[in-house]
Amino acid sequence: DEHRDRAAEVQKLTDEMIAKIDEALASKEEEIMQV
């Protein structure tokens, strides 16, 4: 089903974005901790 494929694609992109944001937040927290 095309709709389901598109939804899975969006979910994958969303997961990737969340992973990037989590990474960015984690490195920011490390910077803050070092101060």
N, CA, C and O atoms as a Tinker XYZ file with bonds, in Angstrom:
   140  protein
     1  N      0.851000   -1.199000    0.000000    73     2
     2  CA     0.000000    0.000000    0.000000    64     1     3
     3  C      0.883000    1.244000    0.000000    63     2     4     5
     4  O      1.764000    1.386000    0.848000    81     3
     5  N      0.648000    2.126000   -0.935000    73     3     6
     6  CA     1.504000    3.305000   -1.100000    64     5     7
     7  C      1.468000    4.207000    0.127000    63     6     8     9
     8  O      2.493000    4.739000    0.553000    81     7
     9  N      0.269000    4.371000    0.692000    73     7    10
    10  CA     0.133000    5.237000    1.862000    64     9    11
    11  C      0.974000    4.717000    3.024000    63    10    12    13
    12  O      1.631000    5.489000    3.722000    81    11
    13  N      0.945000    3.406000    3.222000    73    11    14
    14  CA     1.702000    2.805000    4.327000    64    13    15
    15  C      3.203000    2.988000    4.096000    63    14    16    17
    16  O      3.949000    3.265000    5.035000    81    15
    17  N      3.646000    2.832000    2.837000    73    15    18
    18  CA     5.061000    3.025000    2.514000    64    17    19
    19  C      5.488000    4.448000    2.843000    63    18    20    21
    20  O      6.556000    4.672000    3.413000    81    19
    21  N      4.646000    5.404000    2.480000    73    19    22
    22  CA     4.967000    6.805000    2.736000    64    21    23
    23  C      5.023000    7.062000    4.244000    63    22    24    25
    24  O      5.902000    7.781000    4.720000    81    23
    25  N      4.103000    6.486000    4.980000    73    23    26
    26  CA     4.081000    6.671000    6.430000    64    25    27
    27  C      5.347000    6.089000    7.052000    63    26    28    29
    28  O      5.923000    6.685000    7.962000    81    27
    29  N      5.781000    4.932000    6.568000    73    27    30
    30  CA     6.999000    4.311000    7.082000    64    29    31
    31  C      8.207000    5.189000    6.774000    63    30    32    33
    32  O      9.116000    5.316000    7.594000    81    31
    33  N      8.212000    5.794000    5.590000    73    31    34
    34  CA     9.312000    6.666000    5.188000    64    33    35
    35  C      9.365000    7.893000    6.100000    63    34    36    37
    36  O     10.435000    8.289000    6.563000    81    35
    37  N      8.203000    8.484000    6.349000    73    35    38
    38  CA     8.126000    9.652000    7.229000    64    37    39
    39  C      8.596000    9.270000    8.629000    63    38    40    41
    40  O      9.331000   10.023000    9.267000    81    39
    41  N      8.174000    8.104000    9.102000    73    39    42
    42  CA     8.567000    7.650000   10.436000    64    41    43
    43  C     10.082000    7.488000   10.516000    63    42    44    45
    44  O     10.696000    7.843000   11.522000    81    43
    45  N     10.685000    6.948000    9.450000    73    43    46
    46  CA    12.131000    6.747000    9.430000    64    45    47
    47  C     12.845000    8.095000    9.490000    63    46    48    49
    48  O     13.812000    8.259000   10.234000    81    47
    49  N     12.366000    9.057000    8.702000    73    47    50
    50  CA    12.974000   10.383000    8.703000    64    49    51
    51  C     12.823000   11.038000   10.068000    63    50    52    53
    52  O     13.749000   11.677000   10.567000    81    51
    53  N     11.646000   10.875000   10.669000    73    51    54
    54  CA    11.396000   11.442000   11.990000    64    53    55
    55  C     12.359000   10.846000   13.007000    63    54    56    57
    56  O     12.935000   11.567000   13.821000    81    55
    57  N     12.531000    9.530000   12.959000    73    55    58
    58  CA    13.461000    8.864000   13.880000    64    57    59
    59  C     14.872000    9.407000   13.704000    63    58    60    61
    60  O     15.586000    9.630000   14.681000    81    59
    61  N     15.273000    9.620000   12.440000    73    59    62
    62  CA    16.616000   10.134000   12.175000    64    61    63
    63  C     16.773000   11.540000   12.736000    63    62    64    65
    64  O     17.802000   11.868000   13.326000    81    63
    65  N     15.744000   12.376000   12.551000    73    63    66
    66  CA    15.803000   13.742000   13.070000    64    65    67
    67  C     15.899000   13.725000   14.590000    63    66    68    69
    68  O     16.685000   14.469000   15.177000    81    67
    69  N     15.093000   12.869000   15.229000    73    67    70
    70  CA    15.113000   12.774000   16.687000    64    69    71
    71  C     16.491000   12.329000   17.161000    63    70    72    73
    72  O     17.006000   12.846000   18.152000    81    71
    73  N     17.085000   11.374000   16.458000    73    71    74
    74  CA    18.420000   10.895000   16.828000    64    73    75
    75  C     19.431000   12.036000   16.738000    63    74    76    77
    76  O     20.284000   12.181000   17.613000    81    75
    77  N     19.336000   12.846000   15.679000    73    75    78
    78  CA    20.257000   13.976000   15.517000    64    77    79
    79  C     20.061000   14.990000   16.635000    63    78    80    81
    80  O     21.033000   15.498000   17.193000    81    79
    81  N     18.802000   15.285000   16.966000    73    79    82
    82  CA    18.502000   16.245000   18.026000    64    81    83
    83  C     19.012000   15.724000   19.365000    63    82    84    85
    84  O     19.608000   16.471000   20.141000    81    83
    85  N     18.775000   14.434000   19.636000    73    83    86
    86  CA    19.267000   13.833000   20.879000    64    85    87
    87  C     20.777000   13.976000   20.967000    63    86    88    89
    88  O     21.315000   14.310000   22.023000    81    87
    89  N     21.466000   13.721000   19.846000    73    87    90
    90  CA    22.921000   13.827000   19.813000    64    89    91
    91  C     23.353000   15.257000   20.107000    63    90    92    93
    92  O     24.269000   15.485000   20.898000    81    91
    93  N     22.697000   16.214000   19.473000    73    91    94
    94  CA    23.036000   17.617000   19.669000    64    93    95
    95  C     22.817000   18.016000   21.124000    63    94    96    97
    96  O     23.651000   18.704000   21.713000    81    95
    97  N     21.705000   17.588000   21.702000    73    95    98
    98  CA    21.418000   17.910000   23.099000    64    97    99
    99  C     22.447000   17.271000   24.018000    63    98   100   101
   100  O     22.895000   17.899000   24.978000    81    99
   101  N     22.827000   16.032000   23.735000    73    99   102
   102  CA    23.799000   15.323000   24.566000    64   101   103
   103  C     25.134000   16.059000   24.552000    63   102   104   105
   104  O     25.757000   16.219000   25.601000    81   103
   105  N     25.583000   16.509000   23.387000    73   103   106
   106  CA    26.865000   17.204000   23.320000    64   105   107
   107  C     26.766000   18.565000   23.998000    63   106   108   109
   108  O     27.732000   19.021000   24.609000    81   107
   109  N     25.616000   19.215000   23.898000    73   107   110
   110  CA    25.416000   20.487000   24.588000    64   109   111
   111  C     25.490000   20.275000   26.098000    63   110   112   113
   112  O     26.121000   21.060000   26.806000    81   111
   113  N     24.847000   19.219000   26.593000    73   111   114
   114  CA    24.872000   18.929000   28.020000    64   113   115
   115  C     26.303000   18.699000   28.487000    63   114   116   117
   116  O     26.687000   19.156000   29.563000    81   115
   117  N     27.098000   17.988000   27.681000    73   115   118
   118  CA    28.492000   17.740000   28.031000    64   117   119
   119  C     29.242000   19.059000   28.135000    63   118   120   121
   120  O     30.022000   19.260000   29.066000    81   119
   121  N     29.011000   19.957000   27.182000    73   119   122
   122  CA    29.664000   21.268000   27.212000    64   121   123
   123  C     29.300000   22.007000   28.491000    63   122   124   125
   124  O     30.166000   22.586000   29.146000    81   123
   125  N     28.020000   21.987000   28.846000    73   123   126
   126  CA    27.547000   22.679000   30.042000    64   125   127
   127  C     28.191000   22.072000   31.289000    63   126   128   129
   128  O     28.601000   22.795000   32.197000    81   127
   129  N     28.278000   20.737000   31.329000    73   127   130
   130  CA    28.860000   20.059000   32.485000    64   129   131
   131  C     30.324000   20.444000   32.675000    63   130   132   133
   132  O     30.806000   20.524000   33.805000    81   131
   133  N     31.028000   20.682000   31.574000    73   131   134
   134  CA    32.461000   20.975000   31.641000    64   133   135
   135  C     32.730000   22.368000   32.189000    63   134   136   137
   136  O     33.826000   22.637000   32.680000    81   135
   137  N     31.762000   23.243000   32.113000    73   135   138
   138  CA    31.966000   24.627000   32.570000    64   137   139
   139  C     32.091000   24.658000   34.088000    63   138   140
   140  O     32.267000   25.727000   34.672000    81   139
